[in-house]
Amino acid sequence: MTAVPLPDGYSYGPWHDGPDPLAPPADLRDALDEIGRDVMAGASPRSALEELLRRGTERTSGLDELTRRLWQRRSQIQRRNNLDGTLQEVQRLLQEALDAERRDLFPDPDDDARFREAQLDALPPGTAAAVNELANYDWRSAQGRENYQQIRDLLGQELMESRFQGMKQALQNAGPEDVERINEMLADLNDLLVAHARGADDIQQRFDGFMAKHGEFFPENPRNVEELIDALAERSAAAQRMLNSMSAEQRAELAELTQQAFGDPRLAQQLSQLDSQLRAARPGEDWTGSERFRGKNPLGMGEGAQAMADLAELDALAEQLGQSYPGASLDDVDLEALERQLGKDAGVDARRLSELERELRRQGLFERAADGTLRLSPKALRRLGETALSDVVNALRGKTGDRDTESAGAAGEPTGASRPWRFGDMQPWDVPRTIRNAVLRSVSVGERQVRLDVEDVEVVETEHRSRAAVALLVDTSWSMVQEGRWLPMKRTALALHQLISTRFRNDALQLITFGRYAMPVELPELIGLEGAWEQGTNAHHGLLLAGQHLRRHPDAQPVVLMVTDGEPTAHLEPDGEAVFDYPPQDRTLHKTLSEVDRLAKLGASISVFRLGDDPRLTSFVDLIARRSGGRVVAPDLDGLGAAVVGDYLRTRRR
């Protein structure tokens, strides 16, 4: 795109100075949601980030897609091409030259013409040998002479193009003086590399002098001899791999033909010396590799070397995108090389992924744990919590009722006292006191029948507590993982934690996991918790820890919420050992219900969120609800978060 000048002196044009300032920012919220889902499903934060980069986003191709396109491009190069283009072109030009020469000789009756025909008939069968044999032949045909010169020029151009990219076009009409300049440049280059290998003190000065004299041959514009060697060695190694990929006969033919490059054998000799020095200076380059080409499109030596360089570049890009080496970062990706191979859109996608990775780290969404592992930061957990809570709120707005619910127990928090009913009171009646008042009033006025009057009614006095002590117990037995309930359970805890930490900050929330054993956990521990195979659903231990939490906050309204998909199959003995048995022992059930009764004495009614339809589980959680004055909710997995948060809000309002 060409910049268009405007009347006031401003102009519009392509942006080249770093990232596009008008490009849309990386969508961190969606990216973090995806990472959060993977982490809660059991992946580590590092692997979740790597998976996001491999998968990509809605508007950006991921590393896997870019890598697939690289391999597709690599396969196309090998399927479409072969490496005998130079040999085929030399054979064509030679055959045309011989045919033209014979046509000119045929009508001539003298002995010289017959002698020339005999020379042509005696040419060796190989193309290279025939070309060399004709080096001193005095062509009578103008076309034959021109074709033979084309062969020499072609060989020189291809030979130089195989070592110096872009030289073939520059040497289209090379004359003797051009060939002499090339030989001089190669001689000076070899002298420079000899001085470098020797460790000459004035190597930079020698390099500067070389570039001042021959800089036109090096569009890469190297700044020192090391950069010069890097560029030359990469191309030379590609040319060697091209030769390695040919048959032995093809290599021999080309080696013999190159002696006729520009009709000057010094060129091949200088390049051979250059290759040897580059190989010694850069032994780490791939000098022994080869590739299999099976297409029909013939490539010349220069094109073949470029194809080998492209294949090597594609391999390097695939390694960079694979990010499988220590210290890997998307900043390592060669964006210019990626755009060369796959186009500008691939470069845009790689830049976006790199920006996404950089922003996720820069904004503090990851942090190092004490053991050196990567984990989600509190900031990241808050963002995940906002998303989880938003989903729950949306679900609550569209909620028409709970599926399969049962209720039992009181609806208020009695203080133990009662008071006369007043207009507008919604509290339940204190029935014994109400009847007593009616009897005493009827007797005092001499009535033989007891009649209720409004003034007899007393209601149970309740109090509103300004804060709540909330215990959320979540089942972490293996069945939760096996049945796909692991992620919904974590998202539920995340949403409840976000609601309490932002809207009800005075409330005290305790997250408790229970499998074979129960334990209080912080939110980051729960989010990063991986599913583990262990037998036991120790609701007894979980309820015991819930009771300890409630007792630490005696002035708060007690709220106990339990998410489980199995009946209790383990309990805690006084010595701290967990005892497991299936079907559950009577002792396990008795100890679990004893904790339920203790919580009920603290004023806590237990809400159980039943995941699964096992009859034994259903029967037991109904028993818990009846004994604690709580209730059972059986939501589907998508509605678990809304059910738990809704019950917490309902209990708190009560």
N, C-alpha and C positions, 0 to 999 in steps of 0.2 A: 504494500500500500504506500502510495506517495503522499508526503505531507502536503497539505493544501494551505498556502498562506492566506491569512485573513487581513482585512483592511487595517485593523488596529495593531498589527504586528504579531499576533498570536498565530499558531499553526497547529493543526491536528495531524497526528501520525502514530505509528505503532510505538508501544512502550517497550523500551529495551533495558531500562535501568532498574533491574531487580524485579520483584514480584509486582504484578499489576495492582495499583492502589485502588482500582475500582472493582476488582474481583470480589464476589460475595465471600464473606468470612466463612471459615470452617464451621459446620453445624455441630458444635460440641455437645449439645443436649441430646440429639438423636444418637450420636456416637457413644456418649456415656451411658445412655439407656441400653444400647446393645452390649456394651462391655459389662454393665451391671447385671444384665440377664445371664450372661455367660459365667460371671463370677458367682452369682447366687446358685447357678446350676452345678457348681463345683469346680470351675476352672480357676486357675490362678490369675490375678490381674495382668501379669505379663503375657500369659498365653491368650487371655481374652483380648488384649490390645493387639497382639500379633494376628489373631484370628480376624479382628475387625479390618486390619490393614490388608489381609489376604482377601477378604470377602468384598471389601469396598463399601461404598454407600450408594444411596439411590441415584445420585447424579455423578458418581465417580467410580470408574473401573478400579477393582482391587488388584493387588499384586498377582493373584492367581490368573486373572484375565490377561494382564499385561504379559505375564510369563507364557501363557498359552499362545498369544499372538507372536511372541518371539520365536517359539518353537515352530509355529506355522510358517513364519518367514524363513527360518532356517531350512525347513523341509522343502519349501518352494525353490530356494536357491539350488539345492542338490538335485531335485527332481527335474528341473527345467534345463539345466546346463550340462555341458561337458567341457573338457579342457583342451581339446585338440584344434581349437579355432585357428591358431597361428599356423600349425602344420597344414591344415586344410587350405588356408589362403595361399600359403607358399606353393602347395601342390597345384592349385588352380592357375596361379600366375606363371609357374614354370611350364605347365602344359600348354597354356596359350602362347607363351614365348616360343616353345619348340615347334608348335604347329605353324606359327607365322613364319619362322625361319625356314621350315621345310617348303612352305608355299613359295617363298622367294627363291629358294635354291632349285626347285624342280624344273623350271623352264630354261635354266642356264646350262648349256651343253659342255662347258669347259671342265677341265680336271679339278680345278679348285673347288667348284661346287660339289663334285662327287666326293672330294676329300672331306669337305665340311659335313656332308651327309653321313659319311662314315664316322666322323667324330661324334655326331649326334646319336648315331645308332649304337656306338660303343659306350655311351654313358652308363655308369653303374645304376642298378635298379633303385637304390634308395634315394629319397628326395634330397637329403642333406649332402650325400656324396655327389649327386648330380650337380647341385648348386655350386659346390666347391670346385668340381671339375671344370665348370664353365666360368670360373673366376677370370681367366685370361683369354676367353674366347672372343674373337672379333666378330661381333654380330653384324650380319648383312641386313637383316630386317629391322626397320625402325621400331616396330611394335615389340619385337623380341628384345631389343636393347632397352626399350622403355620398361618392359615388364621385369627384366632382370634387375634394373635399377630400383624398381618398386619393391622387389624382394629384399634387396639390401636395406632400403629405407625402412621397410616394414619391420625387418628384424631389429634394426637399431631403435626404432620408435618403441616396439614392444619390449625390448630389453630394458630400455631406460624407464618406460612406464611401469614395469614390474618392480623397480626399485625407487622411483620418484613419481608419486602420483601427480597426474596432470601434464606429464612431459610429452605424451604422445601427440596431443593437440598442438603443443608449442613447437614440435619438431616436424610439422606437416610438410613444410617446404625447406627443410634443412639443407644448407649448402656446405661445401668443404670447410668454410670458416666456422660454421656452427659446430661441425663435428670436432674441429680443432679446439673450440672453446670447451666443449664437453670433456674432451680428453684432458685438457688443462685443469678443469674443475675437479675431475676425478683424481688426478695426480696430486693436486693440492689437498684434497680431502683425505687421501690416504696418508699424506705426510702429516697432516694435523692429527689424525688418529694415532699414528706412530708416536708423535710427541706426547699425546695424552697418555698412552700406555706407558711411556717412559717416565711420566711424572714431571714433565717440563715445568719450570717455575713460571714461565711467561705464557702459559697456555691460554689465559683469557685474552691476552694481547694478540696471540696468534689467531685465536678464534675471531676476534673483532676484525682483524685484517682479512681473514678468509671471507667473512660475511660481507665486508665492504666490497670485495672483489667479485664474489659469486652469489650474493644474496638473492638474486633473481630466481635461482634454482630452488629456493626454499621458502615457499609461501607460508609455512608454519611459523616463520620468524622466531626461531629459537633464541633464547637469551644467553646461553652458554653452551659449552661443548657437551655437557651431560644431556641437555634437552635435545641437542642435535643428534646425539647417539641414540637416544630413546626413540625419536621419530624414525630414523633410518633403520634401526634394528627391528622395529615392529614390522616395517614394510618388507625388509629383507627376509625375515622369518616367514612371513606370509608367502613370499615367492618360493622359498625353500619347501614349504608345506605343499604348495601347488605342484612342484616337481615331484615331491614324494607321492602325490596322488596319481601321477601318471604311470603308465607301464614303463618297463625298463627300455623297450624299444623307442617309445616316445621321448623319454629323457635323453637317450643317446642321440636321437635325431636333432633335438633342440640344441644340445651341447655343441654338436658339429655345425649346425646352422648359424649359431651366434657368432662364429668366427667371421662370418660375412656381414655382420652388422655395420651398416654404413660403408661397407667395403674396407673397414679398418679393424684388424684383429686386436689393436690395442684396447678398444672399448671393452671387449669381453674379458681381457686380462685384468684391466683396472677394476672392473666390477667383481671379478673373482677375488682379487686381493681385498676389496672393500668388504665383501661378505665374510671373509675369514676374520678380519679385524673386528667386525661387528659381533660375530659369534663369540669371539673371545671376550669382548667387552660386556656382552649381555647374555651369559649362558642360561639365564633364567627364562629367556624367551623360548617358545615352543618351536624348536628347529627340527624335530623328528616326527611331528604329527602328520596325519594325512586324512583326507576325506574321500567319500565315494560319490562321484557325480554320475547320474544315470539318465540325464535328459538329452534332448536333441539340439539344443541351442549351443553352437560352438562359441567358446570364449577364447580370446587371444591371451597372450601372456600377461599383459597389463590387466585385462579384465579378470583373468583367473586369479592373479595376485590380490586384486580387490575383493573378489568373491571369498578368498581365504581370509582376508582381513575382516570382511563382514561377518563371516562365521565365527571368528575369534571374538569379535566385538559382541555378537549375539550371545555367545557363551559367557562372556564377562558380565553382560547385563543380566542374564538369567541368574548368575550367582549373586549379583547385587540385589536383585529383587527377591531372591530366596531368603536373604537375611539370616542365613544359617551359620555364619561364622562369628566368632567372639567379637563383641563390641559393635555389632552391625547396627547401622542407622540408615534411614532413608536418605540422609544427606550424602551417603556414599554413591547414590545412583548418578551415573553420568547422563544428565538430562539432554545434553547436546547429542550424544550417541543414541539415546533412546529416540529422539525426534528424527535423527537420520534414518533409523531403521523402521520405525513404526509411524512416523508422522507427528505433527504438532499436537494432535489431540492426546496422544500417549504422554507427551511431556507435560501437558496441562494436568492430566490425571495424577501423574507421579508427583507434581508440585503440590497438588491438593492433599494427597496422602501424607506427604512430608510435613506440610503445614499443620495438618490434623494431629499428627504424632507430636510435633513440636509444641502446639498449643495445649494439648492434653497434659504434657509435662510442665510447660511454663506456668500454666494457671493453677498448679498445685493440686491436681486431681489424683496424683499418685504420690506416695511417700514410702520411705524405707522403714521397715519394721526393725525391731531390735536385733532380730536374727539375720538381717540383711536382705530379706525378701521384699518384693514390691507389693504394696497393698493400696487399696483405695483410701484416700484421705478423708477426714471429716467433711471437707467441702464437697467432695464427690458423693459421699453418702447423703449429704443434705439434698443435693440435686436429684439423686435417685429417689430419695424420700418424697420430694415434691412431686415427681412423676407418679410414684406409686399412690400417694394420697390423692392426686388429681384423678387417677383412674377410679379410686374408691368413691370419691365424691360423685363422679359421673354415674357410677353404678347405683349409688344411693338415690340419686335424683330420679332414676328410671325404675326404681324398685317398687314392685307391686305386692311384696310380701315374701316371707321365708317359706321355703319348701320343707314339709315334714317337721313341724315344730311342736314342742310340748312345753307347757309352762306349769310351774308349781311354786308355792311359797308366797311370801309377803311382797307388797308393792311399795312399802315405805320404810323409813328408818325410825322405829319407835324409841322414845326416850325412857319409857317405863311409866310415864304419867299420862293423865288424860285431862281434858278441859271441856267446858260446855260448848255445844255446837254453835257456830255463828254463821250467819247467812254467807254463802259462798264457799264454805269449807268443803274440801274434797277428800279429807282424811277419812280412813275407815272408822266405823263406830266402835266404841268400847262397849260391847254388848252386855257383859255382866254389870258394869256400872250403870248403863242405861236402864236395864231392867230393875236394878236395885232402887234407882231414883224413882222409877214409876211406882214400884210397890210402896215405898215410904210415902210418896205424895198421896197415893190413893188411900192408904190407911189413915193418914193425917186428916183427910177431909171426910172420912167415914164412908168411902165408897166400897161396895162389896166386890166389884170387879176391878181388876187392874187394867187401866187404859194408858197407852203411851201418849205422851204429849211432847210437843217440840222442846219444852223446857227440860224434859227428862234426858234428852239425848246428850251423851258425851262422846267425844271423838278422841282417838289415840293421838297423843301429841307426838309430832315428828320434828326432827331438826334437819336443817340444810347444812351440810358440811362444805366448806369452801374449797377443800382439796381432797384428792383421792390417792390412795395407795393401790397401784395397779400391778398385778402379777399376771404376765402372759406366759403360759406354759405351752411349749410346742414339742410335739412328739418328733424325735429324731431317730426312731428305729428304722431298720433297713426297708421295711415295707413302705415307708414314706418316699424313699428314693425309687423303689421298684415300681410303685404305682403312679409315678409322675406327680407326687404331691410336694416334692421338695421345694421347687421354685415358688409355687403359690404360697407356701408356708412362710418363706423368707420375705416375699413381697408384702405379705400381711403384717409381719413384724415391722418391716420398714415403714409402712404407711402409718401404723399406730404410733411408732416412735416419732415420726415426723409431726403428727397431729399434736401429741403431748408436748413435744419440745418447742412447738411454735405457738399453739393456742392455749394450752393448759400447763404452763411452765411450773406451776406450784405442785402439780401432781408428781408422784414418785413412781416411776415405771421400773419394774424389774423383769428382764427377760430370763426365762428359765427353760433349758432344754432337758428333755428326759428320754433316755434310751435305756441301756442297762443300768446306768446311773443317771442322776440329775445334777445339773450344775447351773449356777447363775452366770450369765455371759453378757458382755457388752455387745452393742450392735455390730461393730466391725468383726468381732469373733463369729457372730452368728452368720453374717453375710458371707464370710469366707469359709464357713464350715463345710467340709467335704463329707459326703455320705460314706459311712463305714459299715461293714458287715458285723453286726453284733446282735445277739439274741436278748430280748428283754424290752418290756415297756413298763418302766418303773414310775408309774403315776404316784405311788406312795411317796417316793423320795421327792418328786416334783412338788407335791402338795405340802410336804414338810417344809421345803425351802420357801414356798409361798407364804406359809404361816409365819416364818421368821421375818420375812419382809414386812408383812402387815403389822407385826408386833413392834417393829422399829418405827412405825408411824401410827401411834395409837389415836392421834387426833384427826386422822384422815379417813375418808369413806373407803371401805375395803372393796376392791373389785378384783375378782379372780376369773380369768378367761383361759380355757384349756382347749387346745387343738390336738386331736388325736385320731388315729385310724385303727386302734387296736385296744382290746381289753387289757387290764393290768396283768402282766405275766412275771413281774419281778417286784420284790420289796427289799427294804434295807433292814438288816439286822442291827442290834445294838452295837456290835463290834465294827460296824461300818461296811460289812461285806454285803453285796447284793446277791440275793438268792433268786434264781430263775427256774421256772417250771411251766410246761405247757401240756395239758390245760392248766390254768392257774390253780395253785393251792388255795385251800380255804383261808390259810393264814395270810396269803397275799391279799385276798379280797378284804379280809377283816381289817388288816392294817391300813389299807387304802381308805376304807370307809371310816375308820377311826380318825384319819386326818381330815376327811370331809366334815365330820362332826365337830372337830376342833375349830375348823374355819367357820362353821356355822355359828359357833359360840362367839366368835369375834365379829359377827354381823355380816359375814361374807357369804353371799349366795354365788354359787359357781355356775357360770355359763359354759357349757361344753359344746364344742363345734365338732360334730361327728363326721369324719370322712370315711365313707364305706358303709356297707349295708349288712355286715355280719350280725346275725341275730344275737350272739352272745355279747358283742359290743353294744348293740342297741339296748339290750336289757340292762347292762351295767350302767351306762351313762344316764339312762332314765332313773335309775336308783340314786345316782349321785345328785341329780336335779331335785328329786323329791326330798332327800335328806337335807339338802342345803338350802332349799327354797329357791333354787335357780331354774335354769331351763336348758333345753337341748335344741340346737340348731343343726340341721343337716344340709348345708349349702353345697352347690356344685363348686368345682375348683375355681371357676372364674368369679364366683360370688363370695369366696371365702373372706377376702379383705373387707368387702362391704359389710358382711355379716358381723365380723369381729369389731370393726370400728363403730358400726351402728349400735351394737350391743353395749359397747363402752360408753357411748354418748347417752344412750337410754338409761343405763344404770347410774351414770353420773348425775343426770338431771333428776333422777328419782331421789 
